[in-house]
Amino acid sequence: MKITWKGKFDGNEDSLPHGEHKPNAVKFKEINDIKKLGLILNLLSVPLLAVTYAIVLLRGGFDAIMEHFYVYWAGILVALACLIPHEFIHAICCRKEAYIYTNLKNGMLFVVAPEKMSKSRFIVMSLMPNLVFGFVPFLLYLIFPQLGFLGVLGATSIPMGIGDYYNIINALIQMPKGAKTYLYGFHSYWYLPEERAAQTS
């Protein structure tokens, strides 16, 4: 597979890579305006961040955190540094080509991969970097509270995946069994392969 770093998204959806558009594909019911989407997702990440940080505080204890404050700050800095590796993990999960874009004005980084995926592979692709940088370190911290660095790394990284959770929820709710999904420009679509459509008709 090939990964291409495209850098800053120019705001023109037509400039994004486009694959084959299936005539029977159904567009996902999702927020179409990228500015509105970025704003809503960033706002939703705030209460999630508050919850994960509260868990870190309760598990580690205020005194212990104050005593090793620099360790916790390191966790925050590493989480921020993982923003781009986060996107590379998404890209690695794709089989063909993947293009990485930044849209920092709207607080977003994203991958465009014009290939078709099953629901399960799409969910794994969406969730993988959040497991690596978020949930696994966070779980290790809950088991071993002395690992404060991992606790804050996970607590910071989990809310950063809010856009991925949004995509996963859309796939779970909207895609029927046997459907495949793909990106066309900035929008997600799903469709039933011909053999599956014939079975359900």
Secondary structure, DSSP 8 states (H G I E B T S, - for coil): -EEEEEEE--S-GGGS-B----TT-EE--S---HHHHHHHHHHHHHHHHHHHHHHHHHHH-HHHHHHTHHHHHHHHHHHHHTHHHHHHHHHHT-SSEEEEEEEGGGTEEEEE--S-EEHHHHHHHHHHHHIIIIIHHHHHHHH-TT-HHHHHHHHHHHHHTHHHHHHHHHHHHH--TT-EEEEETTEEEEE--HHHHHHH-
